[in-house]
């Protein structure tokens, strides 16, 4: 059995690395991407949805 692979795996699991900064950046990028998608969807569909809701409200 190749102990190099096993030793490398153990080091990657148990060596304490500070990756909080990298994770924070990844989450912020994901949040920014989702916000951009929401803004584009609201801008594209906003007036159409508003018109349909107004006409549905006028029917009642």
ABEGO torsion letter per residue (X at the ends): XBAAAAAAAAAAAABBBBAAAAAAAAAAAAAAAAAAAAAAAAAAAAAAAAAAAAAAAAAX
